[in-house]
Amino acid sequence: MSRAGLREDLYTGTARASTEDTVMIPRLTKYVLFAAYQLSVAMGIALLPIALAARRMGVTLPIRRLVETTGTAYERAAGR
């Protein structure tokens, strides 16, 4: 097992991630959530005719909830 990117803690002697690694994970999370949000918006636009037809039949598709949930997750990850 490689210890690349890890350094030993001075007091406990355990290996932990370096500062660069701990910064990259939230940044990657933010980018993935942004992509998921954009994809959900595009999917909502593409499914709009189907959603309108389904609403006439009395069925509601949860597209709005999907867009709001991914938007909230992205805002929380971005720190807004």
BELRA-V948212 format. One record per backbone hydrogen bond with DSSP energy under -0.5 kcal/mol. NH is the residue of the N-H (numbers start at 0). CO is the residue of the C=O. Records with the same first field share a line. If there is no record, write none. Layout:
# BELRA-V948212
NH=CO ; CO
This chain:
# BELRA-V948212
5=2
6=15
8=13
12=8
15=6
17=4
21=17
22=18
23=19
24=20
25=21
26=22
27=23
28=24
29=25
30=26
31=27
32=28
33=29
34=30
35=31
36=32
37=33
38=34
39=35
40=36
41=37
42=38
43=39
44=40
45=41
46=42
47=44
50=46
51=47
52=48
53=49
54=50
55=51
56=52
57=54
58=53
60=58
62=60
63=60
65=61
66=62
67=63
68=64
69=65
70=66
71=67
72=68
73=69
74=70
75=71
76=72
77=73
78=74
79=74
